């Protein structure tokens, strides 16, 4: 059992549901009784909702119904029910949440990172805001710890891995990857770009919109890209150029290779009729003529330029 305390209040005719989530890692699904408690109804009502298709569920091997956080939030939004966390754990303000996530990432506690992200999501924070206003500042803060010699390079790498693990556990809990809009997307970092967290964040946003994402991760060579494009049709390619200390693709010393890689990708996109998206904090060293072939984004929310893919 995971430690979830539920509080219901009525405010202005609306039901406000408060959740206090304990320190134990959250399970990926809730059962009928837990959903009933969450919405203040009996189990038979939840079963009727499920049978009529009002709320989605997943039948288990034993014939029981399981409900994902994603479907619960979706149902609450449709019904006008506001999900929130308890006052004791109300960390929806980035100024409050970010330092705690950073602290626990440095302590190598991925469960705290996962729990925090789920709390934020249940508290109404949109996925795009979660990436732009919480996770990205967490990564910047960890980098600042390294730049100020408060932690070692190894500790910085481990902390980022902890954030990555917590984020991917969060993804398993809330993202509905069964949606499929029929579009295939390739996501990657170029050679000399090591961190794959930004690409993971973009993947989560795209998959939540129903895109079929193939994530190459970090340090992807042109040779590998050509091989992939020869085997499968892709509608878009998302590339992220990192400028953190462990990456060199945006540095002047390696900019010629980066520009060459981007130029080759542009040629491949013309050959295979693929839309190109390029994200990152800075493009100042990139050939400006090459940038004209890309849809640029600096915020993760801007990566959801859906109409440009379609």
C-alpha positions as CSV (number, residue, x, y, z in Angstrom):
1,X,0.0,0.0,0.0
2,X,1.2,3.5,-0.8
3,X,0.5,6.2,1.8
4,X,-2.1,8.5,0.3
5,X,-4.4,10.5,2.6
6,X,-7.4,12.1,0.9
7,X,-9.2,15.3,2.1
8,X,-12.4,16.6,0.4
9,X,-13.7,20.2,0.8
10,X,-16.5,22.1,-0.9
11,X,-15.8,25.6,-2.1
12,X,-18.1,27.6,-4.2
13,X,-20.1,24.6,-5.3
14,X,-17.0,22.8,-6.5
15,X,-15.3,19.8,-5.0
16,X,-11.7,20.3,-4.0
17,X,-9.8,17.1,-3.5
18,X,-6.6,17.2,-1.4
19,X,-4.0,14.5,-1.5
20,X,-1.2,13.9,1.0
21,X,1.2,11.6,-0.7
22,X,3.6,9.7,1.6
23,X,7.3,9.0,1.3
24,X,6.8,5.6,-0.3
25,X,7.1,5.5,-4.0
26,X,3.6,5.7,-5.7
27,X,2.1,2.8,-7.4
28,X,1.4,3.2,-11.1
29,X,-2.4,2.6,-10.9
30,X,-5.2,2.9,-8.4
31,X,-8.0,0.4,-7.9
32,X,-11.8,1.0,-7.9
33,X,-12.0,1.6,-4.1
34,X,-9.1,4.1,-4.2
35,X,-10.7,6.0,-7.1
36,X,-14.0,6.0,-5.2
37,X,-12.4,7.4,-2.1
38,X,-10.6,10.0,-4.3
39,X,-13.9,11.3,-5.8
40,X,-16.0,10.7,-2.7
41,X,-18.3,8.1,-4.2
42,X,-18.8,4.4,-3.7
43,X,-17.2,1.6,-5.7
44,X,-20.4,0.8,-7.7
45,X,-20.4,4.4,-9.0
46,X,-16.8,4.1,-10.2
47,X,-17.7,0.8,-11.9
48,X,-20.6,2.4,-13.7
49,X,-18.4,5.2,-14.8
50,X,-15.9,2.7,-16.2
51,X,-18.6,0.5,-17.9
52,X,-20.1,3.6,-19.5
53,X,-16.7,4.8,-20.7
54,X,-16.8,8.0,-18.7
55,X,-13.5,7.1,-17.0
56,X,-10.9,4.9,-18.6
57,X,-9.6,1.8,-16.9
58,X,-7.3,-1.1,-17.5
59,X,-8.6,-4.6,-16.7
60,X,-6.0,-6.6,-14.7
61,X,-5.2,-10.3,-15.1
62,X,-7.5,-11.0,-12.2
63,X,-10.5,-9.2,-13.7
64,X,-10.0,-6.1,-11.5
65,X,-10.1,-2.5,-12.8
66,X,-7.0,-0.3,-12.6
67,X,-7.0,3.4,-13.2
68,X,-4.0,5.5,-14.2
69,X,-3.2,8.9,-12.8
70,X,-3.4,10.3,-16.4
71,X,-7.0,9.0,-16.8
72,X,-8.0,10.2,-13.3
73,X,-6.7,13.7,-14.0
74,X,-8.5,13.7,-17.4
75,X,-11.8,12.6,-15.8
76,X,-11.4,15.3,-13.1
77,X,-10.8,18.0,-15.7
78,X,-13.9,16.9,-17.7
79,X,-16.1,16.9,-14.6
80,X,-14.7,20.2,-13.4
81,X,-13.2,18.7,-10.3
82,X,-10.0,20.3,-9.0
83,X,-7.3,18.0,-7.9
84,X,-4.9,19.4,-5.4
85,X,-2.5,18.3,-2.7
86,X,-2.8,18.9,1.0
87,X,-1.7,22.1,2.6
88,X,1.1,20.3,4.3
89,X,2.6,19.3,1.0
90,X,1.6,22.2,-1.1
91,X,4.8,22.8,-3.2
92,X,3.3,24.0,-6.4
93,X,5.4,27.2,-6.2
94,X,8.7,26.6,-8.1
95,X,10.6,28.5,-5.4
96,X,9.5,25.9,-2.9
97,X,9.7,22.8,-5.0
98,X,12.9,23.3,-6.9
99,X,15.4,23.5,-4.0
100,X,13.9,20.3,-2.4
101,X,14.1,18.4,-5.7
102,X,17.7,19.5,-6.2
103,X,18.6,18.6,-2.6
104,X,17.2,15.1,-3.0
105,X,18.7,14.6,-6.4
106,X,22.1,15.3,-4.9
107,X,21.2,12.8,-2.2
108,X,20.5,10.3,-5.0
109,X,16.8,9.9,-4.0
110,X,15.0,9.4,-7.3
111,X,11.8,8.3,-5.4
112,X,11.5,11.9,-4.0
113,X,11.9,13.3,-7.5
114,X,9.2,11.0,-8.8
115,X,6.9,11.8,-6.0
116,X,7.4,15.5,-6.3
117,X,6.6,15.4,-10.1
118,X,3.4,13.4,-9.5
119,X,2.3,15.8,-6.7
120,X,2.9,18.7,-9.1
121,X,1.0,17.0,-11.9
122,X,-2.0,16.1,-9.6
123,X,-1.9,19.6,-8.3
124,X,-2.7,20.9,-11.8
125,X,0.7,21.8,-13.2
126,X,0.7,21.2,-16.9
127,X,3.3,18.9,-18.5
128,X,4.8,21.9,-20.4
129,X,5.1,23.9,-17.2
130,X,6.6,20.9,-15.4
131,X,9.4,20.9,-18.0
132,X,10.0,24.6,-18.3
133,X,9.3,25.8,-14.8
134,X,10.5,23.0,-12.6
135,X,12.7,20.3,-14.2
136,X,14.8,22.7,-16.4
137,X,15.5,25.0,-13.4
138,X,16.4,21.9,-11.3
139,X,19.0,21.1,-14.0
140,X,20.3,24.7,-14.1
141,X,20.6,24.6,-10.3
142,X,22.6,21.4,-10.3
143,X,24.9,22.9,-13.0
144,X,25.3,26.0,-10.8
145,X,26.4,23.8,-7.9
146,X,29.1,22.4,-10.2
147,X,30.2,25.8,-11.5
148,X,30.5,27.1,-8.0
149,X,32.6,24.0,-7.0
150,X,30.0,22.8,-4.5
151,X,29.9,19.4,-6.1
152,X,32.2,17.3,-8.3
153,X,31.6,16.5,-11.9
154,X,30.8,12.9,-10.9
155,X,28.2,14.2,-8.4
156,X,26.7,16.4,-11.1
157,X,26.4,13.5,-13.5
158,X,24.8,11.3,-10.8
159,X,22.3,14.0,-9.8
160,X,21.2,14.4,-13.4
161,X,20.8,10.6,-13.7
162,X,18.6,10.7,-10.5
163,X,16.4,13.4,-12.1
164,X,16.3,11.4,-15.3
165,X,15.2,8.2,-13.4
166,X,12.6,10.1,-11.4
167,X,11.3,11.7,-14.6
168,X,11.0,8.3,-16.4
169,X,9.2,6.8,-13.3
170,X,6.9,9.7,-13.5
171,X,6.3,9.1,-17.2
172,X,5.3,5.5,-16.4
173,X,2.7,6.8,-14.0
174,X,1.0,9.5,-15.9
175,X,1.7,9.5,-19.7
176,X,-0.8,7.6,-21.9
177,X,1.5,6.2,-24.6
178,X,-1.4,4.2,-26.1
179,X,-2.6,7.3,-28.0
180,X,-1.4,7.3,-31.6
181,X,-2.0,10.2,-34.0
182,X,-0.2,8.3,-36.8
183,X,2.9,10.5,-36.9
184,X,6.5,9.2,-36.3
185,X,9.1,11.5,-34.7
186,X,12.9,11.0,-34.3
187,X,14.5,12.7,-31.3
188,X,18.2,13.0,-30.8
189,X,21.3,14.9,-29.6
190,X,24.2,15.3,-32.1
191,X,27.6,13.9,-31.5
192,X,29.5,15.7,-28.7
193,X,26.2,16.3,-26.9
194,X,26.0,13.9,-23.9
195,X,22.9,14.6,-21.8
196,X,19.7,13.0,-23.1
197,X,17.4,14.5,-20.4
198,X,16.2,17.4,-22.7
199,X,15.4,14.8,-25.4
200,X,13.6,12.7,-22.8
201,X,11.5,15.7,-21.8
202,X,10.6,16.4,-25.4
203,X,9.7,12.8,-25.9
204,X,7.3,12.9,-22.9
205,X,5.5,16.0,-24.3
206,X,5.2,14.5,-27.8
207,X,4.0,11.1,-26.6
208,X,1.4,12.7,-24.4
209,X,0.0,14.2,-27.7
210,X,0.0,10.8,-29.4
211,X,3.2,11.0,-31.4
212,X,5.2,7.8,-31.9
213,X,8.6,8.8,-30.7
214,X,11.9,7.0,-31.5
215,X,14.4,8.5,-29.0
216,X,18.1,8.1,-30.1
217,X,19.3,9.9,-27.0
218,X,22.7,11.4,-26.8
219,X,25.7,11.5,-29.1
220,X,23.9,10.4,-32.3
221,X,26.1,10.3,-35.5
222,X,25.0,11.2,-39.0
223,X,25.8,7.6,-40.0
224,X,23.2,6.3,-37.5
225,X,20.6,8.9,-38.6
226,X,21.0,7.8,-42.2
227,X,20.6,4.2,-41.3
228,X,17.4,5.0,-39.4
229,X,15.9,7.0,-42.2
230,X,16.6,4.2,-44.7
231,X,14.5,1.8,-42.6
232,X,11.6,3.9,-41.4
233,X,9.5,6.9,-42.4
234,X,9.6,9.9,-40.0
235,X,7.5,13.0,-40.1
236,X,9.8,15.1,-38.0
237,X,13.2,15.2,-36.3
238,X,13.7,16.9,-33.0
239,X,17.3,17.9,-32.1
240,X,18.4,19.5,-28.9
241,X,21.7,21.4,-28.6
242,X,22.9,21.5,-25.0
243,X,25.4,24.2,-23.8
244,X,26.2,22.6,-20.4
245,X,29.8,21.9,-19.3
246,X,29.8,18.2,-20.4
247,X,28.8,19.0,-24.0
248,X,30.8,20.6,-26.7
249,X,28.6,20.7,-29.8
250,X,27.8,24.4,-29.3
251,X,31.4,25.4,-28.4
252,X,33.4,27.3,-31.0
253,X,36.1,24.6,-31.1
254,X,33.5,22.1,-32.4
255,X,31.1,24.3,-34.2
256,X,32.3,23.4,-37.6
257,X,31.3,19.7,-37.0
258,X,28.0,20.8,-35.6
259,X,27.2,23.0,-38.6
260,X,28.3,20.2,-40.9
261,X,26.0,17.7,-39.1
262,X,23.1,20.1,-39.3
263,X,23.7,20.8,-43.0
264,X,23.7,17.0,-43.7
265,X,20.5,16.6,-41.7
266,X,18.9,19.4,-43.7
267,X,19.7,17.5,-46.9
268,X,18.3,14.3,-45.5
269,X,15.1,16.1,-44.5
270,X,14.7,17.3,-48.1
271,X,15.2,13.8,-49.4
272,X,12.7,12.2,-47.1
273,X,10.3,15.2,-46.7
274,X,10.8,15.6,-42.9
275,X,10.1,18.6,-40.7
276,X,13.0,19.8,-38.6
277,X,12.9,21.1,-35.1
278,X,15.9,22.5,-33.2
279,X,15.9,23.3,-29.5
280,X,18.4,24.7,-27.1
281,X,19.3,27.6,-24.9
282,X,21.5,29.3,-27.5
283,X,22.1,29.2,-31.2
284,X,24.6,32.1,-31.4
285,X,27.5,30.0,-32.8
286,X,25.3,28.1,-35.3
287,X,25.4,29.1,-39.0
288,X,22.4,31.4,-39.3
289,X,21.5,30.3,-42.8
290,X,21.2,26.7,-41.6
291,X,18.8,27.8,-38.8
292,X,16.3,28.9,-41.4
293,X,15.6,25.3,-42.2
294,X,14.6,24.5,-38.6
295,X,11.6,25.4,-36.4
296,X,13.5,26.8,-33.4
297,X,12.5,26.5,-29.8
298,X,14.1,27.5,-26.5
299,X,11.3,26.4,-24.2
300,X,10.0,22.9,-24.0
301,X,6.4,24.1,-24.4
302,X,7.4,25.6,-27.8
303,X,8.4,22.0,-29.0
304,X,4.7,21.3,-29.3
305,X,4.3,23.0,-32.6
306,X,1.9,20.4,-33.7
307,X,0.5,22.1,-36.7
308,X,3.9,22.5,-38.2
309,X,4.4,18.7,-38.0
310,X,1.1,17.9,-39.6
